[in-house]
């Protein structure tokens, strides 16, 4: 992925994350709400999936392998229930995108469940 493509990819996720935050607020969430964000990544090689798990070792991550000839890996984790601000959420997602890129894993997105 070129630098320009990565920046478009990154900004697309940042826009979608801001939209997720807006929708959560519309549903009654605020900066005191405990929100448990899930996240996922895709990897083409097991060593890339392992490298990302090592970087994100503070999170419980499950890895699922699929495919026979062309194996791929899906990594899924959760933030745990945390009170977030929009700014914190955007910084966290930006961090996830960056560590995914550094580990040759593609950030697939995130979502949340409210625990008011």
C-alpha positions in Angstrom: 0.0 0.0 0.0 1.4 3.4 -1.0 1.7 6.2 1.6 -1.2 8.0 -0.2 -3.4 4.8 -0.2 -2.6 4.3 3.5 -3.6 7.9 4.3 -6.9 7.5 2.5 -7.5 4.2 4.3 -6.6 5.8 7.7 -8.8 8.9 7.1 -11.7 6.7 6.0 -11.6 4.8 9.3 -11.2 8.1 11.3 -14.4 9.5 9.6 -16.3 6.2 10.3 -15.1 6.3 13.9 -16.4 9.8 14.3 -19.7 8.7 12.8 -19.8 5.8 15.3 -19.3 8.2 18.2 -22.0 10.5 16.9 -24.5 7.6 16.7 -23.6 6.4 20.2 -24.3 9.9 21.5 -27.6 10.0 19.7 -28.4 6.7 21.4 -27.7 8.3 24.8 -24.0 7.5 25.4 -21.8 10.2 26.9 -18.3 10.6 28.3 -19.4 8.8 31.5 -20.8 5.8 29.7 -18.8 2.6 29.8 -18.3 1.6 26.2 -16.7 -1.7 25.3 -15.2 -1.3 21.8 -14.4 -4.4 19.8 -11.9 -4.3 17.0 -10.6 -6.5 14.2 -7.7 -6.9 11.9 -6.9 -9.1 8.9 -3.5 -10.7 8.3 -2.2 -12.8 5.4 0.6 -14.5 7.4 0.7 -16.1 10.8 3.9 -14.3 11.8 2.2 -11.0 11.1 -0.8 -12.0 13.2 1.6 -13.1 16.0 3.5 -9.8 15.8 0.3 -7.8 16.1 -0.8 -9.9 19.1 2.6 -9.2 20.8 2.2 -5.4 20.3 -1.4 -5.5 21.6 -0.6 -7.9 24.4 -2.7 -5.8 26.9 -5.8 -6.9 25.0 -7.4 -10.3 24.9 -7.2 -11.2 21.2 -8.6 -14.2 19.4 -7.1 -15.3 16.1 -9.1 -17.4 13.6 -7.5 -19.0 10.6 -9.3 -19.6 7.4 -8.5 -21.0 3.9 -6.6 -24.0 2.9 -4.2 -23.0 0.1 -4.3 -19.2 0.8 -4.5 -18.9 4.6 -5.7 -15.7 6.2 -6.1 -14.7 9.7 -8.8 -12.6 11.5 -7.8 -11.1 14.8 -10.5 -9.8 17.1 -10.3 -8.1 20.5 -12.1 -5.7 22.9 -11.1 -2.6 24.8 -13.0 -3.6 27.9 -15.6 -1.2 29.4 -14.0 2.3 29.4 -15.4 5.8 29.6 -14.3 7.5 26.4 -14.2 11.0 24.9 -14.5 11.3 21.2 -10.9 12.6 21.1 -9.6 9.5 23.1 -11.5 7.2 20.8 -10.1 8.8 17.6 -6.5 8.6 19.1 -7.0 4.9 20.0 -8.3 4.0 16.6 -5.4 5.9 14.9 -3.0 3.9 17.1 -4.7 0.6 16.1 -4.4 1.5 12.5 -0.7 2.4 12.9 0.3 -0.8 14.8 -1.7 -2.8 12.3 0.2 -1.3 9.4 3.6 -1.8 11.2 2.7 -5.5 11.7 1.5 -6.0 8.1 -2.1 -6.4 9.3 -5.0 -4.5 8.0 -7.3 -2.8 10.5 -10.9 -3.8 9.7 -12.8 -1.5 12.1 -14.3 -1.2 15.5 -17.7 -0.9 17.2 -19.1 -0.6 20.7 -21.6 -1.9 23.1 -22.9 0.6 25.7 -22.9 -0.5 29.4 -24.6 2.4 31.0 
